[in-house]
Amino acid sequence: MNRHGRWLLIAALLAGVAAPVAARKDKEEAPASQGSSAEPENPYPSTYKAYPGRPTVIRNATIFDGEGGRIDKGVVFLSEGKIVAIGGPDTPIPADIAVFDGTGKYVTPGVIDIHSHLGVYASPGVDALSDGNEMTSPVTPHVWAEHSIWPQDPGFGRALANGGVTTLQILPGSGNLFGGRSVTVKNVPARTQQGMKFPGAPYGLKMACGENPKRVYGGRGREPSTRMGNMAVDRQTWIKAREYQKKRAAGKDQTRDLGMETLADVLEGKILVHNHCYRADEMANVIDMSKEFGYKIAAFHHAVESYKIADLLRDNGICSAMWGDWYGFKMEAYDGIKENVPLVHRAGACAIVHSDDQDGIQRLNQEAAKALGAGRRMGIDISDEVAWTWLAINPARAMGISEQTGSLKVGKMADVVLWNGNPFSTYTRPEKVWIDGALLYDSADPKLRPVSDFELGQIGAGDVK
């Protein structure tokens, strides 16, 4: 197939009208309930519709259910886009449906990456596709990451095929104190970002503290240039947002302000705060600030010093999204340790493994494995199935989507990965990936592999027949 022919296939696939993925079902769209602003409806609602699957059973596999449970020789039954049944080898299986033998293999919920920049820092990595940081002001809550997403980013397909990633939160970058709205998407082919948006997922607000904002704006001779400047600008902005929110709640007329709408929705609990923050002392400052203005922090991201204040994070119900072993690449990362994730987990706080990287998202299972191994070497005994919560139910909870996905529970979305071995092994890869019960990746079927016109080395690349 030549390049033009491949593009026609891609276009047909994205339009939902060609094999190997059949046309999407015509069904009612989910209500547009994502973080409402002063307007009565979200002006950019999700148009997501699940690709149709077929009733499918995976049997004889080791199952990690995503909430810390394990079933040996287990059975998972998918139908109509949902988990219909999960259990041991005696779980009833309907006749005349697709059955996959999972002997020697593992089944998990799809990996959820709480911190990704796919689509906004798309591949190839050129300036023309660098759309994740609106670094024209330290305060830009009015921008929305979804308006930068390029659905053809080949990183989406790599994350699906190599990492089993089925859901991801796409955030603005960390150059600003208030970076803008994040958006949660399902990792499916689509022509538009609205076609990827996770139905009903709340928006997030990306905030940042530490070196990045003070370096960017201090380097321009303007505020903030220090950590105290960071906090001062944050607090001044929240004061304005609180006044805007009070007037809005009272029904008073005021000029519409896109940034203040976002922050007012945060204050009303409609938008979740995801805060880039490395140092423990700064996380503690931000917690104090959140109490001053009455908003809730969903998660600190990167959070390399969470182990120092794990009890404080636990007591305030704040998750930490962390790397397996990144540290030391700048001053605020110098106290990062490989045992960060298991120490936070042991304290009873919410631990998450995230990527923040187009390559790391392809091996989040291995990043979690590194943290798991580091914990075991220091005597923290965490089972494989419990560690999988770092990639499943914990990020789902922090993103406000745990009722729909994040674990293999009856009635939840059938976002499932069949791994060809223990998913914490360096040698293990996804064998098959289902999203909403539709088989979107199959390592044994070239027709069910991600294809992008901007990806090198795809099946058929260079073929001139």
N, C-alpha and C positions, 0 to 999 in steps of 0.2 A: 504494500500500500504506500503511495507517495504522500508527501507532506499535505497536499491539498485534500487527498482522500482521508487522511487521518483527522484533519480539521473538521471535515464534514461529519465524521463519526463522533468527534468530541461535541460538536454543536448539537447533533441529534441526541446524544446522551444527556447533555445538559438540559435540553428541552424536554427530556423525559419521553421521547417517542421512538427510541431505538433499542435493540438488544445491545449488550447483554442485560442491562437493567431495564425492566419494563416500565411503561408509563406509570406515573404516580396515580394513586387512587384519587378520585374526585370525592372529597368529603368536606364537611364544614371546617373552615379555618378556626384555629384556636382564638379565643378572645384576645384582643390586643391590650394586655394588662401590664405591660412592662413599664414600671416607673412613670406613672402619669404625671404630667406637668399641670400648669394652670389650664391648659386646654382640656376639654372633656374626653378627647380620645388621643391615643398616640398617633402622631402624623406619619410615622414610619412603621406600620405594624408588620409582624411576621407574616409571610405567605408560605411558610414551611408546610409541606405535605409529605408524609412518609412515602418512600418508595415501597411498592407492594412486595411482600415476601410470599412464602408458602409455608404451611404447617411443617415444622422441623423439629426433630428430636436429636439431641446429642446424648449418648449413653456411654457408660463404662469409663467416664472421665473423673479425674480428681477436680472437685469444684471448690473454688474460693468464692463465697457469696458476696464479698465486698463489705460485709459488716462484721467480719471476724469469724464467720462460720466456715466449716469445711465438711465436705461430703466425699467419701471415697466410693469409687464405682458408682458415681452419681448420674442422675438423669436430669436434663433440662428440656422442657417442651415449650416451643415458641409458636405462637399463632396470632394472626390479626395484629401483629406489631407489638405484642405483649408477652411477658412471661406468664404462661398458663399453669405450669406445674414445675416443681423442682423437688428432688428427693433422692432416695437411695435406689438400689437396683430393682426394687419391687414396685417402683412408681409406674402406674398404668400408662401404656403407650398406645394411642389410637392406631388402627391399621391403615395401610395405604398412604403413609406420609413419608417424607424424606427423613432418613435416619443416618446419622454419622457416628461411626465408632470412635470413641475417644480413648480407647485402651492405651495406657502409657502417656496420655496427653492431659492437659489441664484446661479448665474453663473458668473464666473470670468475667465480671462486668467489664464493659469497655473502659479503657483508661480515660480519666478526666484530667485535663491540664488546666489548672486555675490561672496560669500566667503564661500567655502566649502573645506574640506579635505577628503571627502569620497573617498574611493578607495586607497588613499595614506596613510591614517591612518585608515585602515580597521578594521572591527570587525571580530573576537574577538580581543580586544586590547592587543596584545602580541608584544614583541619585534620583532618577525619575520615579523610582518605586519606593522612595523613603518618605513615608507619609504618616509616621507614628507619633511625631513630636511637633506640636505647634509652638515652637520656642520663640514666640514674639512677645510673650508676657509671662510672668511667673504664675499668673492666675488665668486659666483658660477652661473653666468648667462648662463653657458653652459649646465646646466641640465634642463630637461623638465619634468614637472609633469606627463605628459601622460605616460612616461615610467615606472612609479611606480603604475599606476592605476590597481587595481585588480577588474575586472568586477563582480566578485561573492560577493563583499562586501554586506552583507544583509542590510547595511544602505541605499542603493539605493532604495530598495523595501519599507523600512519603510518611507523614505521621500516621496515616491509616494503615498502610501496608507494613511498615517497619516497626511501628510502635503500638498498634492496636488502639489508637486514640479515636474515640467516637464523639467526644464533646470537649470543647475548649472555650475558655474565656479570652477574648481578644481585648487587650488594653492599650491605651496610649502609652507613650514612653514616659520616662521619669525625669525629664529635664525641668518640669514645672512643679510647683507646689500643688496646684490643682490641675491635673492633666486632662480632665474631661471624662466623658462617659465610656465605660467598657460595654461590651456586648457578648453574650453567650451564644455560640453557634453549634450546630451539629455538623459533623465532618462528612458532609455529603456533597456530591457534585450539584452545582446550581449555577444558573446564569447570573443571579443577582444575590447580594448579601441578604436581602429579605427572605430569599428562598432557603437560606441556611439558618436563619435565626431560630433559636430554641423557643418553641411556643410557650408563652407565659413566663419565661425566665425574667427575673428582675434585672434591671440595669445595675452596673456598679459605677462608683466614682473612683477614679485613679487619683491618689494623692502620693506625694513623695516628700521625704525629709532627708537630711544629711547633706552629703557632698554635692550631689548633682545640681540641685537648684542654686546653691550658693556659688558653685563654680561657674555655672552658665551665666548668671546675672551679675554676680560680683565681678566676673571677667569683663563685663560691659560697663562697669562703674556705676551700677545701680543696685537698689535693694531687691532681694536680699544678698548680702555678701558674707553673712555669718550664720551660724546656727540660731543665734538669738533673733537675727533678722528673719529667718525662716518662720520661727514661731510667731513673731510679731505680725507678719503679713498674713499668716494663717488666721490668727485671732481677729485681725481687722476684717478679714473677709467673712468669717463666721458671724461677726457682729452685724454686718450688712445683710447677710443671708437671713439672720433671725428677724430683723426688722421687716424684710420683704415677706418672709413667711407669715409673720403676725398680721400684716396688712392683707395678705392673700386670704388667710383663714377668716378674717373679719369681713371679707367681701369688699374691701375698699379698692377704689380704682387706682391703678398705678401702671406706669409704662411697662410693657412686657419686657423682661430681661431673661434671655435664654440661660445665662450662667446662673442667675439667682433662682430660676425655676429648678434647675438641677439640684442646687444646694438646699432649697426649701424641701424638695422631695426627700433628700437625705435626712433632714431634720424630722420629717414625718415618717421615716422608716420605710419609704418606698424604694429607695436606692441604697445599695450596700456599699460600704466604704472598704476599698482595698488599698492599703497603704504600703508603698515601697519604703522600707526602713531597715537598716542594718544593726545599729547599736542598741544595746539594751536600755541605756539611759534615755535615748531619744524615743524609743517605744514607750517608756514610762511617761515622758513628757506628753506624748500624743494621747495616751490614755487619760491623763489629767485634762487635756484640752477637750477631749470628747465628752467628759463629764461636765465640764464648764458649759458647753453649748448643747448638750443633750442629744448627741448622736451616738450610734453604735458602730464599732469597728468590726467588720466581718473577719478580716485577716491582715496580718502584717506579711509582706512579701519579701523574699530573700532572707531577712530575719536571721542572720548568721549568729547573732548573740541571744537568740531566744532561750537557750539553755540557762542563761544567767537569771532570767526572770520567769521561768516556766510556771512557777506557782502563781505569779501575778497574772499571767495570761490565762491560766486555768480559771482563776477566781473571777475573771472578767469575761469569760466565755469567748476568748479571741483565738482564732486559729493562726498557726504559723505555716506559711508556705516556704519551703526551704529546698536548697540543693543537697545532693548527696555529699559532695566534698569540695565545692568551689570555695576558695578563701584566698586572702592575701594579695589580691590583684589591685587593691587600693587600701588606704589606711583604715577605713571603716570596715573592711573585711578581714583585717589581720587577726582578730580573735575568733574567726570561724574555726570550728572543729568538726571532724568527721562524725562525731557522736551526737551532734546537735539534734537530729531528728529523733533518735531513740531516747535521748534524755528528756526531750519535750513530751514524748509519748509516755514515758515512765511516770512523769509528774502528773499525769491525768489530763494534760492539755491536748488540744486538737492539733495533730501533726499532719502535714501535707508535703508531698514531694512535687515540685514544679519544675518547669524547664527554663523559661525566659530565653529560649534559644531554638533556632530552626533545626539544629542537629540534635540537641538534647531531647527534644520532644519525640524523637524517633527511638529513644532508649530509656524512657522513664522507668521501665521495669528494672533496668540495670542500675539506674541511679538509686532507686529504692533499695535494691539489693546491696549496694555499697554501704548505705546507711545501716541496713539491717546487720550486715557483717561487722561493721564497726561497733555497733551496740553489743553484739554477742561477745566480741573479743574483750569488752570491758565488763562482762558479766550481766548484761541486760538480756534476759531470755524472752524474746518475742517470737512467736510462731510465724511461719510464712503467711498463713491465712489472715492473721491479725495485721501483719505489716501491709497487706493489700488494701487495708482501709485508707492508707496514705494516698492511694491513687484512685479511690472509688468513693465511698460514702462521705469521707471527710471533706474533699473538695466540693462534692455535691451539696453538702450542708452549708459550706461557706458561700456558695454561689446561689443558694436559695432554690435548688432544684432537686432536693433529696426525696421529695414525694414522687417524682417522676422517674428518676434514674439514680445510678450510683450503687446499686446492689441488685442481686438476682432474687427478687421477691415477686411473688404472684401479683400481677396487675401493673407492674412497672414496665417501662419501655424495654423492649428486647434488644438492648445494646450489649452484645456478647462477643467475646473473643475466645476462639479455640487455639490454644498454644501447642506447638509440637513437642513440648517438654515442660519442665518446671519453669514458670515465667521469671524466676529470679536467677536463672542460669544465663551466663554470657552467650551460650550457644543456642538459646531458644528464640524462636521467631513466631509471629502470628501465622497460623495456618489458614484460618478463616476468620472473617469479621462480619458480624451482622449489625445493622443499625435499624432499629424498629422492626426487627425480624427479617429484614431484606439482606440477602447475602451480597455485600458490596465489595468484598475482597476475598479471593481464593488463590492461594499460592500455586495451586495445581492447574489453574485455568487462566491462560493468557488473556482471555476476554474479560476476566473479572480482576483486572489490575488497574491501578490509577493511571490515567493518561492526561497529559497536559501538553499543549503545543510548545510550552516553554521548558520542557524537561528533556534532557539528553538521555540517550540510551534506552528509550522505550521500545517495546516490541514494535517492529516495523520501521524504526528509525533508519533512514538511509535506503529503504527498500524502494526500488524504482520500477517494480513490476506493474 
